[in-house]
């Protein structure tokens, strides 16, 4: 019985460590500049908490807060208008030179569609 619990505990601990390691690699890999393939905008991930979006409408960089958990990204407007915008959660995929974010459920400052960005 004790041996079974030890094995199960070890497996759970390994799964948690591997999951956290994958999130850490993703957070590091997303940093930098991403240019939209479908739109005329750019995302610049400055650090593990803030990215800026260059809007084609006004040419200004608009700040957003973000966090990553597994295959989802939580985004919240953090710009100069100081309006209360609730964070929204979106599915995303990050490959070597492609970032895809599904904004179809709505996100302040983004169209309701899946956007694809490249390096």
Secondary structure, 3 states (H helix, E strand, C coil): CHHHHHHHHHHHHHHHHHHHHHHHHHHHHCCEEEEECCCCCEEEECCCCEEEEECCCCCCEEEEEEEEECCEEEEEECCCCCCCCCCEEEEEEECCCEEEEECCCCECCECCCEEEEEC
